[in-house]
Amino acid sequence: MGRDLPSIGWAGFLDTGALIQSFAALVLAIVLGAAIAFHPTTARTVDTREEAELPKVLIMYALVGAVVGEIVLEYGMVVGFVIFGLGGLMRFRTDAASTRDTSRLIMVTLIGLIAGLNLPHFAVMATLFSWVLIYAFDGHPVCEMEVHEIPKGKVKEAAEAYRAALVAMGCKIISEDRSFSKSRIDYVIRAPRAETHAALHDALCQRVPAEVRGEINWEIE
């Protein structure tokens, strides 16, 4: 018995119209997802690392939605039920460390499904889109930095010193929360592409004067 599903295969690479349509759908999904993910009112309320990472996840899920739509458009609702079943399996049987990792897991599974459905042209395109988004977003990791055990009465001076040092090193400060009672400062920052948290840690220890320096704890996804 032959398959009911259409077989497109490598001939899809020669179908310029289909390639352009798929490309436009993925671009539109990313642009519209970014319009919501980077809404100005959202940026003003970000104060945790998870909230700072959320726009990346939203855009990746927008791409996932566009890929699913293209597959269903090509092969019909039968494949839609297959995707739904895969989503349930990943949701309840896969231990992903974060929503970012979950979105990558879903995307990789969809790419494998596309390849298995004999749509190599769309599998390659979806992979390239995902690769570019991951490179653009995760090249500047979002870090949560806690400075504690600051000398008593020096929280304000310490905050100014750490802020100046972070900016000088090319970090973008997303949020800063000072606790005078606990002698602690919490930062959410976006690190430069080429810097590791170990290098940032060493640089801060050198740049911040000893009289206002505290101990630093890092949390990086």
Backbone torsions as a table, in degrees:
resi	resn	phi	psi	omega
1	MET	NA	136.2	179.4
2	GLY	-84.9	169.7	179.4
3	ARG	-77.9	145.6	173.2
4	ASP	-79.0	-26.8	-178.1
5	LEU	-75.4	145.3	179.7
6	PRO	-68.5	147.9	177.6
7	SER	-108.2	112.3	-175.9
8	ILE	-102.3	-48.8	173.0
9	GLY	62.4	-152.3	-174.5
10	TRP	-70.5	-15.3	176.3
11	ALA	-62.3	-20.7	178.6
12	GLY	-62.4	-24.6	178.3
13	PHE	-65.2	-24.9	-177.5
14	LEU	-90.4	-9.6	-179.3
15	ASP	-86.5	88.3	-175.7
16	THR	-62.4	-39.0	-179.2
17	GLY	-61.5	-43.3	179.9
18	ALA	-67.0	-38.7	179.1
19	LEU	-63.2	-44.3	-179.8
20	ILE	-64.8	-40.7	179.6
21	GLN	-63.9	-43.9	179.0
22	SER	-65.4	-42.8	178.5
23	PHE	-59.7	-45.6	-179.3
24	ALA	-63.6	-37.7	-179.8
25	ALA	-65.0	-42.1	-179.9
26	LEU	-68.1	-41.7	178.4
27	VAL	-62.8	-44.9	-179.8
28	LEU	-61.4	-42.0	179.4
29	ALA	-61.4	-42.5	-179.2
30	ILE	-67.2	-43.0	-179.0
31	VAL	-64.3	-45.7	-179.5
32	LEU	-68.8	-38.0	176.3
33	GLY	-63.0	-40.4	179.1
34	ALA	-66.3	-33.6	179.9
35	ALA	-61.8	-35.8	177.6
36	ILE	-83.6	-42.5	-176.3
37	ALA	-61.9	-37.6	-177.8
38	PHE	-105.1	34.1	177.2
39	HIS	-59.4	134.8	-175.7
40	PRO	-55.9	-35.8	-178.2
41	THR	-70.0	-26.2	178.6
42	THR	-70.9	-41.8	-177.6
43	ALA	-60.6	-30.9	-176.8
44	ARG	-75.2	-13.8	-176.5
45	THR	-110.4	6.0	-178.9
46	VAL	-74.6	124.5	176.7
47	ASP	-142.8	8.0	175.4
48	THR	-132.7	162.1	179.8
49	ARG	-65.2	-38.4	-179.8
50	GLU	-62.2	-41.6	178.7
51	GLU	-67.7	-35.0	178.6
52	ALA	-68.6	-30.8	180.0
53	GLU	-82.4	-16.6	-172.6
54	LEU	-58.2	-42.3	179.7
55	PRO	-55.5	-38.9	178.4
56	LYS	-61.1	-43.6	-178.1
57	VAL	-65.8	-41.8	-179.5
58	LEU	-61.7	-42.2	179.9
59	ILE	-67.0	-39.8	178.1
60	MET	-64.3	-38.8	177.3
61	TYR	-68.7	-31.7	174.1
62	ALA	-62.0	-40.9	176.4
63	LEU	-64.7	-41.6	177.5
64	VAL	-58.8	-44.1	179.6
65	GLY	-61.7	-40.9	179.2
66	ALA	-65.5	-40.1	178.9
67	VAL	-64.0	-44.1	177.8
68	VAL	-60.8	-43.0	179.3
69	GLY	-60.3	-41.5	178.9
70	GLU	-65.3	-39.2	179.4
71	ILE	-65.4	-46.2	-179.5
72	VAL	-64.7	-37.8	178.5
73	LEU	-62.7	-35.8	-176.8
74	GLU	-80.0	-39.7	-170.7
75	TYR	-117.5	-6.7	176.0
76	GLY	92.4	179.9	-172.3
77	MET	-70.2	-18.8	179.2
78	VAL	-60.1	-45.2	178.1
79	VAL	-68.2	-30.3	176.4
80	GLY	-58.5	-40.8	177.9
81	PHE	-68.0	-34.2	176.2
82	VAL	-62.6	-44.7	179.3
83	ILE	-63.3	-41.4	178.2
84	PHE	-59.6	-41.8	178.7
85	GLY	-65.7	-39.9	176.8
86	LEU	-63.5	-39.8	178.9
87	GLY	-62.0	-42.2	177.7
88	GLY	-64.5	-38.6	178.6
89	LEU	-63.9	-43.9	179.8
90	MET	-68.5	-34.4	-177.4
91	ARG	-67.4	-40.6	-172.1
92	PHE	-105.0	-14.1	-174.9
93	ARG	-118.0	-1.6	-177.7
94	THR	-119.5	130.6	-179.2
95	ASP	-98.5	90.3	177.0
96	ALA	-90.2	142.2	-173.8
97	ALA	-71.5	-25.8	-175.2
98	SER	-157.1	170.6	176.4
99	THR	-65.0	-30.9	177.0
100	ARG	-62.8	-45.2	178.9
101	ASP	-67.0	-34.7	178.3
102	THR	-63.6	-43.1	179.6
103	SER	-64.0	-37.2	177.3
104	ARG	-67.6	-40.8	178.5
105	LEU	-60.1	-45.4	178.8
106	ILE	-62.7	-42.7	-177.6
107	MET	-64.7	-43.8	179.3
108	VAL	-63.3	-40.1	178.5
109	THR	-63.5	-41.7	178.8
110	LEU	-65.0	-38.8	178.3
111	ILE	-62.7	-42.5	175.9
112	GLY	-62.1	-39.8	178.4
113	LEU	-64.0	-42.7	179.3
114	ILE	-61.3	-44.7	178.7
115	ALA	-62.1	-41.0	179.5
116	GLY	-67.3	-26.0	178.0
117	LEU	-84.2	8.1	176.3
118	ASN	67.1	42.4	173.8
119	LEU	-121.0	64.3	-174.7
120	PRO	-62.4	-33.7	-179.6
121	HIS	-63.1	-41.9	-179.6
122	PHE	-75.7	-32.0	176.3
123	ALA	-62.5	-43.6	178.0
124	VAL	-64.3	-43.5	-178.9
125	MET	-63.5	-45.0	179.5
126	ALA	-63.2	-37.9	178.3
127	THR	-64.3	-43.7	179.8
128	LEU	-63.3	-42.9	178.2
129	PHE	-61.5	-45.4	-179.5
130	SER	-63.6	-43.0	-178.7
131	TRP	-61.3	-44.4	-179.5
132	VAL	-64.0	-42.9	-180.0
133	LEU	-64.1	-43.7	179.4
134	ILE	-63.2	-41.9	179.5
135	TYR	-63.5	-42.9	-177.5
136	ALA	-69.3	-40.3	-174.3
137	PHE	-82.1	-46.0	-171.7
138	ASP	-90.5	0.2	174.0
139	GLY	-68.9	-24.0	177.2
140	HIS	-118.4	83.2	-174.6
141	PRO	-64.2	145.8	175.6
142	VAL	-91.5	126.8	-177.0
143	CYS	-120.9	148.4	172.4
144	GLU	-109.6	121.8	-174.9
145	MET	-119.9	122.2	178.1
146	GLU	-108.9	121.2	176.5
147	VAL	-105.1	114.0	-177.7
148	HIS	-125.9	176.0	-177.3
149	GLU	56.5	38.7	175.1
150	ILE	-73.0	139.4	178.8
151	PRO	-50.5	139.8	-175.3
152	LYS	-56.8	132.4	178.5
153	GLY	78.3	9.2	-176.1
154	LYS	-116.1	16.6	-175.9
155	VAL	-62.9	-44.3	-179.2
156	LYS	-62.8	-47.7	180.0
157	GLU	-64.6	-38.6	178.7
158	ALA	-64.4	-42.7	179.9
159	ALA	-60.4	-43.4	179.0
160	GLU	-63.9	-39.9	-178.8
161	ALA	-68.3	-44.4	-179.4
162	TYR	-68.2	-39.4	178.8
163	ARG	-62.3	-45.4	-180.0
164	ALA	-63.2	-39.7	-179.9
165	ALA	-67.1	-42.2	-179.8
166	LEU	-64.3	-44.1	179.3
167	VAL	-63.3	-41.6	-180.0
168	ALA	-62.8	-29.7	179.8
169	MET	-86.5	1.2	177.3
170	GLY	90.4	13.8	177.9
171	CYS	-83.0	147.0	172.8
172	LYS	-101.7	121.3	-179.5
173	ILE	-86.1	115.0	-179.3
174	ILE	-84.1	-42.2	177.5
175	SER	-152.3	155.7	178.2
176	GLU	-141.7	125.9	-178.2
177	ASP	-126.8	117.0	-178.7
178	ARG	-100.3	137.1	174.7
179	SER	-123.1	101.7	-177.4
180	PHE	-70.5	-32.9	-178.2
181	SER	-70.8	-31.2	-179.0
182	LYS	-100.7	0.6	-177.3
183	SER	51.9	54.1	-174.9
184	ARG	-142.6	147.9	174.6
185	ILE	-129.8	132.3	177.2
186	ASP	-112.6	127.1	178.4
187	TYR	-117.7	145.4	164.0
188	VAL	-117.8	118.8	-174.4
189	ILE	-128.6	157.9	171.3
190	ARG	-108.0	116.4	-172.9
191	ALA	-81.5	156.1	174.6
192	PRO	-62.2	156.3	-175.5
193	ARG	-60.6	-40.5	-171.3
194	ALA	-92.1	-1.0	-174.2
195	GLU	-100.7	138.4	172.1
196	THR	-94.8	162.8	-179.5
197	HIS	-66.9	-27.7	177.4
198	ALA	-65.9	-41.7	178.8
199	ALA	-67.3	-38.8	177.0
200	LEU	-63.9	-41.5	-179.8
201	HIS	-60.3	-48.0	-179.3
202	ASP	-63.5	-39.7	-179.2
203	ALA	-67.0	-38.4	178.5
204	LEU	-65.8	-39.6	179.0
205	CYS	-63.2	-29.2	-179.9
206	GLN	-83.6	-35.8	-173.6
207	ARG	-84.5	-31.8	-176.6
208	VAL	-85.9	127.3	-179.4
209	PRO	-57.9	145.6	-176.2
210	ALA	-61.6	-31.4	-175.6
211	GLU	-70.7	-15.2	177.7
212	VAL	-121.9	5.5	-174.1
213	ARG	-78.2	141.9	175.6
214	GLY	-120.8	-172.4	176.1
215	GLU	-92.0	142.5	-174.1
216	ILE	-113.8	129.9	170.0
217	ASN	-115.0	138.3	-178.3
218	TRP	-113.3	147.6	171.0
219	GLU	-136.5	115.0	-176.6
220	ILE	-127.9	133.8	-179.5
221	GLU	-78.2	NA	NA
